[in-house]
Amino acid sequence: MRISFEEMKSEFKRIFIKYGISEEKAEVCARTHAETSRDGVYSHGANRVPRFINYVKKGWIDVKAEPAKEKEFGALAVYNGNLGIGITNAFYCTERAIEIAKKNGIGLVGLKNTTHWMRGGSYGLYAARKGFVSICWTNTESVMPPWGGEEIKLGNNPFVMAAPADSGEPVLLDMAMSLYSYGKLQVTRLAGKKLQFPGGYDKDGNLTDEPGKIEDTMRILPMAYWKGSAFAFLLDVLGAILSDGMGAADLDKVGKGNCGGCSQVFIVIDPSKISDKEHINEILVHAKAHIKTSAGKGIRYPGEGMANAFKENSSKGVLVDNTVWARIKSL
């Protein structure tokens, strides 16, 4: 089914306020979830609202908590998220990194002890639309086996890069370290479809393209196999180091869902200190055009799929699974 953006946002905000979130934070969270679905990332938009509320009810998220600065040195700063709302914590630290970058050319903010930031691309887009380059990532509790392993010992550790553009939307990369994120598995399963390529193992140790079987075993494939496994490992370690926080080995012991207690890093760079807007825009325009000259079908630059989904969902209404919407309405 399709729902207008405003109806979706309004419904989210109603729910968030009902569960004790201030109107200001509820507005930010509702807009972010609705924009995420509108941009085609259904797994982390509407689909995440019931799960988020469940964690609030369990007390795993403190809706009244605020991030607190613990350390600052030059272009570096570290904040404690105090297990507050992941979305508002992440926006706060992105804005802080922007402020530091305006002064120093680059700003790095580590955020520890926070919760799920939902769509990581939201923060890359936020900085890029203000004219900044953004690199950010989060670690998670273990949800994926390392390459060659059978037991779950690695986080999925979403990684984001975004570059500003004067002509059109920023270029955005927002990816998990698995071939398919768990959110993608859910969306595909709810649609009654199979994955385009095998994405993990079933209970018998066989590669499968059936999302439900992979969700059951949690033996999801890391992207690029051993390379994705190594990438995930370093993101976990560096996330913990640069935020003075926890990695997956400790997050697993905490035992909370929703990435409770996770570590995040927000790096923002002011490209105007290096080049002018015209040259930056020229680089992006030429890069986009260059890859399109390759023979083949379905070639897209990072973020192009989001732009296409935005156009369709803005004109027709935002796509949402019927059962997900019914569950949201019942909250």
N, C-alpha and C positions, 0 to 999 in steps of 0.2 A: 504494500500500500504506500501511498504518498501523503505527506503531511506538509503544510506550509511551514517555512522556516520560523515564522513568528509564533505559530501555534506550538511548534516543538519547543522553542526556547521558553515560551511562557509556561508550558507544562513542566519542564525541567525546573524552572525557577520556583514554581509552586511547591514542588516536592522538596527541593533543597531547603527552602524556608521552613517547611513543616518539620524537618528534622534538625532544626536548631541552627542552621547556617544564617549568618547575617545577610541582610538584603544586598549589601555591596558585594560580598563574596558570592552569594547565590547568583547574582547577575553575571559575574565573571565566569563562574562555572557553567551556568546554563548556556551562555553565549558560546563558550569553548566547545562544549559537547555538541551543540547544534551545528556549529560551523564545521566540526569534524565530520559529522554525518553528511552535511551539505557538500563537503569537499570529496565525498566518496570513500572516506575511511570509516565505514559503518561499524567496524569491530570496536573502535575506541570512542564512538560517539554515543548514540542512543543505547547501543548494546551494553555499554559499561555502566549506565546509570543505576540499574537495579543492584549490581555488584557493589558499586560505590556506597549505596545506601545500606547495604548489608554490613559492610565494614564499619560504617558510622554507628550502626545499631550495636555492633559487637564491641565498640569502644576502641577499635584499632586505629581510628582517625579522630584526632581532637579538632573539632571544627572551629574552636575558639583560639587555637594556638597561632602564634605569629613567629616568623623566622627571627632569630637573634644572632647578631654578629658576634663571633668569637675571636677572630683574628683578622688583621689587615696589615699588608706590607706592600707599598708601592702599587703595582697593578694587580696584586693578589688579595683576595678576601675569602674568608670561610664563614659560613652561616650554619646554625643548627636549626633544622626545620621543625623540631619539637613535635614530630609526628602530626603536623598539621595537614591541611588539604594540599595535596600534591600540585594541583593546578595553580593555586594562588601563590604557593611557595616558589614554584618555578618561574612564574611571571615576575615576582619580586626580584629574584636573583638575576633574571635576564636584564631587567631594568637597571639593576645595580651594576652589572657588567658593562652595560652601555654607558653609564655615567663614568665609570673608570676609563673606558676606552676613549671617550671624548677628551679626557685629560692626558692619557698616556699613549694613545694609539691602539692599545690592546688592554682588555680587562679579562681576568679570569676569576670566576667565583665558584668555589666549591660549596656544595650544599649537602650536609649529612643529616641522618635521622629524619628523613622525609618520607612521603608515601607516593603512590603511583601518580605519575604526571599525565596520564592518559596519552594523548597524541603528542609525541615529542616534537613533531613538525610545527606545532603551534608556536613554539618559542623561537625556532629558527625563522619562521615567517615574520614574527613580531619584530625581530631585530632587523631582518632584511628589508622590510617595508619602511624602516626608519633610515635605511641607507648603509647598514652595517653587514659585514660578513659574520656568520654565526657558525660555531661548531659546539655541539653539546651532546652529552650522552648520560645515560643512567645505568647503574648496575641493578641486578635483581637477585632474588633468591634462586637457587638452582632449579631449572626447569628443562634442562637439556643435557644429554650425555656428551662428554668430550669425544672427539673423534677416536674411534677404536674401542670406546667404552660402552658398557650396557647400563650402568647406574647413572642417575641424574646428579651431575656435579657442577654444571655450568649454568650461569645466568644467560638470559636471552639478550640483555644489554643493548637496547635500541640506541642507534647512532644517527645523528642529524648534522647535515651541513646545508647552509643556505647562502646564496649570493644575491645582492640587490640588483635590480634592473629598472631603468627609467621607462623602458618600453615594455609594458606587460608585467606579469607577475614575476616574483623572484624565482630563481632556480632552486629547487628544494630536493634534497635527498633525505629520506626518513625511513630507516630500515632496521629490522631486528636482525640478530645474528643467526637466526634459523632460516632455512630456505623459505618456509612459510611461518608467519607468526601464529600464535595460538588464537589470536583474534580472527585471522584469516581462516583458520581451520573451522572456527565456530560459524562464521558467515557462510562458508561453503557448505557445511553440514546442514545448517538451517535452510539453505536453498535447495537441498536435496541433490547436490552436485558432487562430482569428484574433482580432485586437484588436477591441474594441467600436467604435472609431473609427480612421481612418487616423492612424498615429503617426510617419510619416517617409517618406522617399523611397527608391525602388528605384534600381538602377544606371542606369535610363533617365530618371531625374528625375521619375518619376510618384509621386504620393502612394499609399501602400499600407497595407493593414491586415494584411499578412503579416509577422510579427515577424522571421523569418529573413532576409528581404530587407533589412530595416532594419539588422539586425545586420551584414550584409555591407558596407553602404555607410557605416554610422555617421552617416548623415544623419537623425538623430532630430529630431523637432519640439520646439522649446522650448514649455513650457506658455504659454498665452495669447499665443503668437506673439512679437511684438516686446516685450511687457511681460515675459514670462519670460526673454527674451534679456537685457534690461536688468537684471532682478533677478539673474540668474546672474553677470553682469559685476560688479555691485557686491558681491555676496557674495564673489567671488574677490578683488577688490581689498581690501575691508575685512578679510577673513580674513588676508591677508598683512600689512596694516598693523598690525592689533591683536595679531598674534602675532610681529611682526618677522620674518616668514617669507617664503615664496615664493608667487607666484601662478602661474597656468597657463602663462604665457609662459616662466617659468623651469623649472617642473615638466616641461614638454615636453622641455626640453634635457637634464634629468636622465635621462629615458628609462626609468624603472622603472615597472612596473605597480603595482597595489595602492595607488594614490595615494601612492606612496613619496615622502616629503619634504613632504607636504601641510601646510596650515595650518588650524587649527580654533579656534573661539571658543566659550566656555562662559559664558553670562550667567545668574546666579541671583539672584532677587529674593525677599526675605522679605516676603510680603504682610501678615504679622501686624503689621508696623510701620505699616501703612496702615489696615487694617480687621480685624475679628474673624472667626473661623472661620464663625460663623453667617451673617454677611452674604455672605461669599465663597461659601459653599455655596448660599445662596439665589439668588445671581446665576447660578450654573451650572445649578441646577435649572430656573429660569425660562427661561434661554436654550435649554436642550435642549427643553423643552416647547413653547416658542414656535415653533421651526422645524418641529416636528412638526405644527403646525396648518395648514401649507401644503398645499393640494390637490396630489396627485401620489402617486407610488410610489417606494419605495426611498430615502426621505429619511433620512439618517443624520448625526449630529453627528460631528465628528472623533474618532476612537478607538472609535466604536461597532462598526465592523467587526472591529476587533481583539478587542473583548470577546466578540463572537459566535463568532469563531474559537476563542478560548480555551475557551469552554464546550464546543464540539463536539469539539475535539481533546483536551481533558482527559477526556472521557467515552468517546470512541471510539478514542483513540490519535492520535498526531500524523501528519498526512498527509505523505508523502515520495514523490518520484518513484522508481520501481523502479530505473532505471539510475543515479540519483544515489546511492541507498542501496548498490547493488552496488559502486560505485566507492569509497564510504566504507569498506565492509567490507574492501576489498582493500588499503587503505593500511596 
